[in-house]
Amino acid sequence: MPPRFTHQGRLQKSRPLRHTRRTPCPVCGGGHNDRRKRGIRCFGYTSADGRFAFCTLEEYAGKLSLDPRSHNYRHQLDAPCSCGEPHASGSNAAALALGAGEIRYSDQQVKEHARGAIQTLSDGVPERRVFTHTGWQQMDGEWRYLHATGAQGAQNAREDVTAQLPQDLMRYQLPCLSAPARDHTEDDAISAAFCEFARELGVLSEAETLTFMARVGYALLHFGGQQLALQHQGEPTARFLALLSAALSSGEAHIATLSGAKPDAAESLWGWRLQRYGAEDTAREEWVPQGKRIGWLGGERLYLNPEAAYAVAQRLGQQTNGPLTVTQRTLWKRLHERRLLVSYDSARETLKIRVTIEGRRISVIHLRASTLTGFVHGDNPTNPTNPTNPHGMA
């Protein structure tokens, strides 16, 4: 055993190694912390130089005598011992116990050798090909189109091929072979050009081109409609109006008149609830605002408090995992681009205007009341059929 030195450079004396479960006795294999009353505990130690093992158990002593100083039996390591049995130190114990032909591997090597043994000795292992993209792929001499559920050919789909696509691409699945065929019309121009290109390259035959053209066209139109609906739902202005209408109907916010009172009509549409007070004979009903005030109504004019309206919409969007993806400034700009702002302040070069409401002069966003009520009733306020001049002042 090489000498050890302290951090100050002085020679440090090696200490005997006490026999424990982690460092068992080279003679009996026991340690002082083994289970009691089983006759296997060893209270000895291995000398600092690694030449001798002091074992407590007498049955392993053979012809050795009890050492009077340590009260153990002193066995010679890595050399002939007087007990009649050879003993190896920790570095040679494995070779002595298992034989010179034993090969031992680390944990990582064991895993690699086990996998290699399984692959070598196993017959008929099923093979499955997994792709992480879409598009054309040649498989066994035949061109197939990869989509979310596998690989589609002109006649059938391969069952031994799967696709692991990102979540956004999992919707892109080609229709089954039984999908209705469609005529070649102008709305199939994209799919026709796509399939014609594959035919010119020799990927598809004439018959396969016609069959595959119907399938691809059907899929493009089907998912194109779904994508259009998703884009409309994710458009910031439409999302903002949807969140505002949801906040008003759920009691998260309300809109009052310019004097702070309830609207003259459709009170529940603007976030007000009818409450009943008192006993039956003296009961009275009163319209009560719900949630935070986000705007004011004056006839067809709708004035939104920019900060309050945006905060309410954003909070509701976060609760429903669909928050607004643009800032306030960008949102007002998008409303202006879609001609939804009735007026803006050109002198101050801002999309907000200043009006007097409830005795205060404040900055607001000016919309039409029908913009929000039309959204509630299912119209398309983001595409008005007859918009007024957005540059006019209220």
C-alpha positions in Angstrom: 0.0 0.0 0.0 1.6 3.3 -1.0 2.2 5.9 1.7 -0.3 8.7 2.1 0.6 12.4 2.8 -1.4 15.2 4.4 -2.2 18.5 2.7 0.9 19.9 4.5 3.2 17.4 2.8 3.8 15.3 6.0 3.8 11.5 5.8 0.5 10.2 7.1 0.5 6.8 8.8 -1.9 4.3 7.3 -4.5 2.9 9.6 -5.8 -0.6 9.9 -9.0 -1.3 8.0 -11.8 -2.5 10.3 -14.0 -5.3 8.9 -17.5 -4.1 8.0 -20.2 -5.1 5.6 -18.6 -2.8 3.0 -15.0 -4.0 3.7 -15.5 -7.6 4.9 -12.9 -9.8 6.3 -10.8 -11.5 3.6 -10.9 -14.7 5.6 -14.4 -15.3 6.8 -16.3 -12.6 4.9 -17.9 -11.0 8.0 -17.9 -7.6 9.6 -18.6 -6.1 13.0 -22.0 -4.7 11.8 -23.4 -8.0 10.5 -26.6 -9.4 12.0 -26.2 -10.7 15.5 -26.6 -14.3 16.8 -25.7 -15.8 13.5 -22.1 -16.6 14.2 -20.7 -14.6 11.3 -19.7 -11.3 12.9 -16.0 -10.5 12.7 -14.5 -7.8 14.9 -11.1 -8.0 13.3 -9.3 -5.7 10.9 -6.8 -5.8 8.1 -3.3 -4.4 8.8 -2.4 -1.0 7.4 0.2 -2.6 4.9 -2.5 -5.1 3.7 -0.3 -8.1 4.5 -2.3 -9.6 7.4 -6.0 -10.1 8.2 -6.9 -10.4 11.9 -10.1 -12.6 12.0 -12.2 -13.2 15.1 -13.8 -16.5 14.1 -12.0 -19.6 15.5 -13.4 -22.0 12.9 -11.2 -20.4 10.2 -8.0 -20.4 12.4 -6.7 -23.9 11.5 -3.3 -24.2 13.1 -3.1 -20.5 14.1 -2.9 -19.4 17.6 -4.8 -16.5 19.2 -2.9 -13.3 19.0 -2.6 -12.1 22.6 -2.6 -8.4 21.7 -5.5 -8.2 19.2 -7.4 -11.3 20.5 -7.8 -12.3 16.8 -6.2 -14.9 14.6 -3.6 -13.4 12.3 -3.9 -14.7 8.7 -1.3 -14.1 5.9 -2.7 -12.4 2.8 -1.5 -13.0 -0.8 0.9 -15.7 0.5 0.8 -19.2 2.1 -1.1 -19.0 5.4 -0.5 -21.3 8.4 -4.3 -22.0 8.6 -4.0 -24.1 5.5 -6.1 -21.9 3.2 -5.0 -19.1 0.8 -6.4 -15.6 1.4 -6.3 -12.7 -1.0 -6.4 -9.0 -0.3 -9.2 -6.9 -1.7 -7.6 -6.3 -5.1 -7.0 -10.1 -5.7 -10.1 -11.5 -4.0 -12.2 -11.7 -7.1 -9.6 -13.5 -9.2 -8.9 -16.0 -6.3 -12.6 -16.7 -5.7 -13.8 -16.9 -9.3 -10.7 -18.2 -11.0 -8.2 -16.8 -13.5 -10.6 -17.2 -16.5 -13.3 -15.0 -15.0 -14.0 -11.7 -16.9 -15.8 -9.0 -15.0 -17.3 -5.8 -16.5 -18.5 -2.5 -15.1 -22.3 -1.8 -14.9 -22.3 0.0 -18.2 -20.4 -2.7 -20.0 -22.7 -5.4 -18.6 -25.7 -3.6 -20.2 -24.0 -3.4 -23.5 -22.9 -7.0 -23.5 -26.4 -8.1 -22.4 -28.0 -6.2 -25.3 -25.5 -7.7 -27.8 -26.2 -11.2 -26.5 -29.9 -10.7 -26.9 -29.6 -9.4 -30.4 -27.2 -12.3 -31.4 -29.3 -15.1 -29.9 -32.8 -13.8 -30.8 -34.4 -15.0 -34.0 -37.3 -13.3 -35.9 -37.1 -10.0 -34.1 -40.0 -7.8 -35.4 -38.8 -4.5 -37.0 -40.7 -1.3 -36.9 -39.7 1.9 -38.7 -40.5 5.2 -37.0 -40.2 8.5 -38.8 -40.3 12.0 -37.4 -41.3 13.9 -40.5 -43.9 14.0 -43.2 -43.5 13.8 -47.0 -42.5 11.3 -49.7 -40.3 8.4 -48.6 -39.1 5.5 -50.8 -39.6 2.1 -49.0 -38.6 -1.1 -50.6 -38.7 0.4 -54.1 -42.1 2.0 -53.6 -42.8 5.6 -52.9 -45.1 6.3 -50.0 -46.3 9.5 -48.3 -45.6 9.9 -44.6 -48.3 11.4 -42.4 -49.4 11.3 -38.8 -50.7 7.7 -38.8 -48.2 6.0 -41.0 -47.1 5.6 -44.6 -49.7 5.7 -47.4 -49.1 4.2 -50.8 -51.3 4.3 -53.9 -53.0 1.0 -53.0 -52.6 0.5 -49.2 -50.8 1.6 -46.0 -47.9 -0.1 -44.4 -48.6 -1.4 -40.9 -44.9 -1.6 -39.9 -44.3 2.1 -40.3 -45.3 4.8 -37.8 -44.6 8.5 -37.4 -43.8 10.3 -34.2 -44.6 13.9 -35.1 -44.7 17.2 -33.1 -48.1 17.9 -31.5 -48.9 20.6 -34.1 -48.5 18.0 -37.0 -50.5 15.2 -35.4 -53.7 16.6 -37.2 -52.2 15.9 -40.6 -53.6 12.5 -41.5 -54.5 11.4 -45.0 -58.0 10.0 -45.4 -58.5 6.2 -45.7 -58.8 4.4 -49.0 -62.6 4.5 -48.8 -62.6 8.3 -48.9 -64.9 9.6 -51.7 -63.2 10.5 -55.0 -63.5 14.0 -56.2 -63.5 15.5 -59.7 -60.5 17.5 -60.9 -61.6 21.1 -60.6 -59.9 24.5 -60.0 -59.9 24.1 -56.3 -57.7 20.9 -56.7 -55.0 22.9 -58.5 -52.4 22.5 -55.7 -53.0 18.7 -55.3 -53.1 18.2 -59.1 -49.7 19.9 -59.5 -48.3 17.9 -56.6 -49.4 14.6 -58.0 -48.4 15.5 -61.6 -44.9 16.3 -60.4 -44.7 12.8 -58.8 -45.9 11.2 -62.0 -43.3 13.0 -64.1 -40.6 11.7 -61.8 -41.9 8.2 -62.2 -42.9 7.9 -58.6 -46.6 7.2 -59.5 -48.2 5.6 -62.5 -51.1 7.2 -64.4 -53.7 5.2 -62.5 -52.0 5.8 -59.2 -51.8 9.5 -59.9 -55.5 9.8 -60.5 -56.3 7.8 -57.3 -53.8 9.6 -55.2 -54.9 13.0 -56.5 -58.4 12.5 -55.2 -57.1 11.5 -51.8 -54.6 14.4 -51.5 -57.1 16.9 -52.7 -59.7 15.7 -50.2 -57.1 16.0 -47.4 -55.9 19.4 -48.4 -59.4 20.9 -48.5 -60.5 19.2 -45.3 -57.6 20.4 -43.2 -57.5 23.7 -45.0 -60.9 24.5 -43.6 -59.8 23.4 -40.2 -56.7 25.6 -40.4 -58.8 28.6 -41.5 -61.0 28.2 -38.4 -57.9 27.9 -36.2 -56.3 31.0 -37.7 -59.5 33.0 -37.1 -59.7 31.8 -33.5 -56.0 32.7 -32.9 -56.2 36.1 -34.6 -55.5 38.7 -31.8 -58.5 41.0 -32.4 -61.0 38.1 -32.6 -59.5 36.6 -29.5 -59.6 39.8 -27.6 -63.3 40.4 -28.5 -64.1 36.8 -27.6 -62.4 37.1 -24.2 -64.2 40.4 -23.5 -67.6 38.9 -24.3 -66.8 35.9 -22.2 -65.8 38.1 -19.3 -69.0 40.1 -19.5 -71.3 37.0 -19.6 -69.4 35.3 -16.8 -69.6 38.2 -14.4 -65.8 39.0 -14.6 -66.4 42.5 -15.9 -69.2 45.0 -16.8 -69.8 48.1 -18.9 -71.7 51.1 -17.7 -73.2 54.2 -19.3 -71.3 57.5 -19.5 -72.8 58.5 -16.2 -71.9 55.3 -14.5 -75.4 53.8 -14.5 -76.7 50.6 -16.0 -77.3 50.4 -19.8 -80.8 51.2 -20.9 -81.3 47.8 -22.6 -79.6 44.3 -22.7 -78.2 44.8 -19.2 -77.1 41.2 -18.8 -75.2 41.5 -22.1 -73.0 44.2 -20.6 -72.2 42.3 -17.4 -75.1 43.4 -15.1 -77.2 40.9 -13.0 -80.7 41.4 -11.6 -80.7 40.9 -7.9 -83.8 40.5 -5.6 -83.8 42.1 -2.2 -86.2 41.9 0.8 -89.2 39.6 1.6 -91.8 38.6 -0.9 -94.3 41.3 0.0 -91.7 44.1 0.0 -89.2 42.6 -2.5 -87.4 44.9 -4.9 -85.2 44.1 -7.8 -82.1 46.0 -8.8 -79.5 45.6 -11.6 -76.0 45.1 -10.0 -72.7 45.4 -11.9 -70.5 42.3 -11.9 -66.7 42.4 -11.8 -64.5 45.2 -12.9 -65.7 48.1 -15.0 -63.9 47.9 -18.4 -65.8 50.5 -20.4 -68.7 52.8 -21.0 -71.6 52.8 -23.4 -73.2 55.8 -25.0 -75.7 54.7 -27.6 -73.7 53.0 -30.4 -70.4 54.4 -29.0 -68.4 51.9 -26.9 -65.4 53.3 -25.0 -63.0 50.8 -23.5 -60.7 51.5 -20.6 -57.4 50.2 -22.4 -55.6 48.9 -19.3 -58.7 47.4 -17.6 -60.1 45.7 -20.8 -56.7 44.3 -21.7 -56.0 43.0 -18.2 -59.4 41.3 -17.9 -59.1 39.7 -21.3 -55.5 38.5 -20.6 -56.4 37.1 -17.2 -59.3 35.1 -18.6 -57.1 34.0 -21.5 -54.4 32.7 -19.2 -57.0 30.8 -17.2 -58.3 29.1 -20.4 -54.8 28.4 -21.8 -55.3 30.9 -24.6 -53.7 34.2 -23.6 -53.3 37.2 -25.9 -50.0 36.9 -27.8 -49.6 40.7 -28.5 -49.1 43.7 -26.3 -51.7 46.5 -25.8 -50.1 48.8 -28.3 -50.0 46.0 -31.0 -53.6 45.0 -30.2 -54.9 48.6 -30.7 -52.9 48.8 -34.0 -54.5 45.5 -35.2 -58.0 46.9 -34.3 -57.2 50.0 -36.4 -55.9 47.9 -39.3 -59.1 46.0 -39.4 -61.1 49.3 -39.3 -62.7 48.5 -36.0 -61.7 51.8 -34.3 -64.3 54.4 -34.9 -61.9 57.3 -34.1 -58.4 58.1 -33.0 -56.4 61.2 -32.0 -54.4 62.2 -35.0 -53.1 65.4 -33.4 -51.4 63.4 -30.6 -50.6 60.5 -33.0 -52.3 58.0 -30.8 -55.0 55.5 -31.3 -56.6 56.5 -28.0 -58.9 59.5 -27.7 -59.7 61.6 -24.6 -63.3 61.9 -23.5 -65.1 63.1 -20.4 -66.8 60.3 -18.5 -68.2 60.4 -15.0 -66.7 63.9 -14.6 -63.2 62.8 -15.5 -61.1 63.3 -18.6 -59.7 59.9 -19.6 -58.1 58.1 -22.6 -60.2 55.3 -24.1 -60.4 53.0 -27.2 -63.4 53.9 -29.3 -65.3 51.0 -30.8 -68.9 50.5 -32.0 -71.2 48.8 -29.6 -72.2 46.4 -32.4 -68.6 45.3 -32.7 -68.9 43.5 -29.3 -72.6 42.6 -29.5 -72.2 41.3 -33.0 -69.4 39.0 -31.8 -71.7 37.7 -29.0 -74.4 36.9 -31.5 -72.0 35.0 -33.8 -71.4 37.7 -36.5 -67.9 38.5 -37.9 -67.0 41.9 -36.5 -63.4 41.7 -37.7 -64.6 42.0 -41.3 -67.3 44.7 -41.4 -69.3 44.9 -44.6 -69.8 48.6 -44.5 -67.2 50.3 -42.2 -67.3 54.0 -41.6 -64.3 56.2 -42.1 -61.8 55.2 -39.3 -60.2 58.6 -39.4 -63.3 60.6 -38.4 -63.4 62.0 -34.9 -66.2 61.2 -32.5 
